[in-house]
Amino acid sequence: MSFFSTRGGACATASQAILWGLAKDGGLFVPSMFPQVSMERLSAMAGTSYQNHASRILRDYLEDYSLAELDDAIQAAYDPAEWDDPTIAPVRTLDPTLHVVELFHGPTLAFKDIALKLLPHLVSLAAEKNDEKREVSILVATSGDTGKAALEGFKDVPGTSCTVFYPHEGVSDVQKLQMVTTGGQNTHVIGVDGNFDDAQRGVKKLFGDEAFKEKMNELGKMPSSANSINFGRLAPQIVYYFTTYTRLVKRGKLRMGQHVNFVVPTGNFGDILAGYYAMRMGLPIRRLICASNKNNVLTDFFADGTYDVNREFYKTSSPSMDILVSSNLERLLYECCERDSEQVKLWMQDLAESGVFCAGVKNAKELKKIFWAGYADDEMTAEEIRRVFEMDQYLMDPHTAVASHVLQQYRRETGDQTVAVIVSTASPYKFAPDVAASLLGSEAVEGMDFFACAEKLEELSKVPMPKQVRELRDLPIRHNAVCAPDGMEEAVLSELKK
Ligand SMILES: *Cc1c(COP(=O)(O)O)cnc(C)c1O
């Protein structure tokens, strides 16, 4: 399998796409085709482990990895000892047409662990395969959860280092605490005085800056990406769409071949794009429902094909979705215009120059055959957390609750009662103060710190507090660098020289 750039640049192998992160022309790597999974193959996977699904799905994309290499990487990434559920992505049933796939049982309690536990192994192998002797220096911009997941994934992996930029005032207290307490000899954490888009733009700029790359080269380092633009991040996410489906079949909740809807809390568009790839591979998905918070640029895009980031940026109770430029959308646009990379280039140019591009009503209409989009503000989200807990005794974090709310909207507006799966992206404990306030009212939790809120949740829900939360209280702070959005280059070079 070869990989193309969405902007028309040269071909790459899977390991090159993973090693380089971004294509030289600034585009994103996309697979040359979607390997097909027949109903027979899907039936054969049903009842097997998460690891086996991963092996079967990924081998077709990662062709220049040997099967043994791939399986070793998968076993290391999804070692049950490091996940608090041995099935990795368990599926809960709320009612016969409503299920939740929980992607938060890894070390950082959020879905990004699924990809970021595997990626470092793929990167390390990719460096070997391409005879890369320099240190692979991962640079990451995070809206909250990616940062910690990347740090944990790359921590002390030989031949790599990991530097994370996060919006200094734009992540939750615990997200910040999780990052700045990270151990390991090769981890770096830098706050940026700006929002996530500033941090992401800064990292993208560094990747395109030849002078910066030369300075890194002199230090014996090669910058690379672990953001969700890296194909090595995207590919592992395809897997849980398949495991969810076969597990529902196995339990008699679905007939093999029956269609299902997924509703996905969306920020950078990586998670839901993996669902789209699963669908293109043959998984029977009817609708992919794109759920946004008040930063609803995607909701508007799916309505009329116009993507416009010239709008107010809101901090919400679902901070990992506080994003205006959803980088992975470029991969969907590429498929939508039938792989016309010249067209993609023009749209991306418009976006870079004026903050707007128009994909047109015709493209929007095509996309609407598969996608549906809606959003929930913080009030609706809090109400949804309470409604679901009261009705089903099920505790949702704010990101998951945004999706749950949008699914209700979708069903009301379309009447479509197709079996639906909510993709749950974070543990309610990760956002304990907001979840506790949603259940009890903000007065009841006033003055309580994060840990007191977490204890309150445990008492209410009887869901045990994860040990990752319990431990956090006593870890020392190891990282305190902060820089301006235009000082990121200097900051990373000074960290890496330490
Ligand atoms: C990253 C993240 C999302 C958004 O996923 P994308 O792939 O960026 O769309 C949603 N919820 C949580 C908890 C996240 O960490």
The ligand as an SDF file (V2000), in Angstrom:
LIG
                    3D

 15 15  0  0  0  0  0  0  0  0999 V2000
   -9.3690   14.4790   21.3420 C   0  0  0  0  0  0  0  0  0  0  0  0
  -10.6730   14.2800   21.9880 C   0  0  0  0  0  0  0  0  0  0  0  0
  -11.8740   14.4140   21.2720 C   0  0  0  0  0  0  0  0  0  0  0  0
  -11.9170   14.8280   19.8160 C   0  0  0  0  0  0  0  0  0  0  0  0
  -11.3910   13.8600   18.9450 O   0  0  0  0  0  0  0  0  0  0  0  0
  -10.8840   14.2780   17.5000 P   0  0  0  0  0  0  0  0  0  0  0  0
  -10.2750   13.0730   16.9240 O   0  0  0  0  0  0  0  0  0  0  0  0
   -9.9090   15.3940   17.6910 O   0  0  0  0  0  0  0  0  0  0  0  0
  -12.0980   14.7410   16.7530 O   0  0  0  0  0  0  0  0  0  0  0  0
  -13.0520   14.1790   21.9420 C   0  0  0  0  0  0  0  0  0  0  0  0
  -13.0680   13.8560   23.2620 N   0  0  0  0  0  0  0  0  0  0  0  0
  -11.9370   13.7360   23.9710 C   0  0  0  0  0  0  0  0  0  0  0  0
  -12.0240   13.4070   25.4140 C   0  0  0  0  0  0  0  0  0  0  0  0
  -10.7100   13.9270   23.3640 C   0  0  0  0  0  0  0  0  0  0  0  0
   -9.5880   13.7910   24.0870 O   0  0  0  0  0  0  0  0  0  0  0  0
  1  2  1  0
  2  3  1  0
  2 14  2  0
  3  4  1  0
  3 10  2  0
  4  5  1  0
  5  6  1  0
  6  7  2  0
  6  8  1  0
  6  9  1  0
 10 11  1  0
 11 12  2  0
 12 13  1  0
 12 14  1  0
 14 15  1  0
M  END
$$$$
